[in-house]
């Protein structure tokens, strides 16, 4: 019994330490993305894994203006999305974060609502995704060594049924083992990383590439 209590105490201490460390960084990232037009208003949500066993996430509270977000607006939730600490309520999309963490063993998941992710997720929906190749910026994605490597960004139809959508996302990630993100149609981008710093970089890289592709279509007239 004493050993069990000790382990529980160690887990709680680890969670609290991680929560204190990451809430400020999550809020900083959110405000930065707001300034870049990627999470206007209350859109978007961001999470960081505190512990994998049991799964605990630090995640932005629902309905918070990302331009005004503070560390106090970050919640601690479990794998079912139940709030364990913090004020406010968890986003309905918490289960998508949980799905990505479980499928990719990610340490952080970031979700943006940019203009280009919305436009291109609709324009390329019939193809099931966007193939990206030939751009030097691809090398900013973990594991990619050359601009010649191919990145496939799957597109998933959006849904308000989060249980069903989580299942579809899980199946999509299983089929696209090498992808670094996916698009929800007319909704936004999901990407992840081993930690918040890597996930932030992946957002920057993918948003750059989406904008380049989107602007290129205007000149070529192609989709």
Buried (B, 14 or more C-beta within 10 A) or exposed (E): EEEEEEEEEEBEEEBEEBBEEBBEBBBBBBBBBBEEEBBBEBBBBBBBBBEEEEBBBBBBBBEBBBBEBEBEBBBBBBBEBEBBEBEBBBBBBBBBBBBBBBBBEBBBBBBBBBBBBBBBBBBBBEEEBBEBEEBEBBEBBEEBEEEEBEBBBBBBEEBEEBEEBBEBBBEBBEEBEEBBBBBBBBBBBBBBBBBBEBBBBBBBBBBBBBBBBBEEBEEEEEE
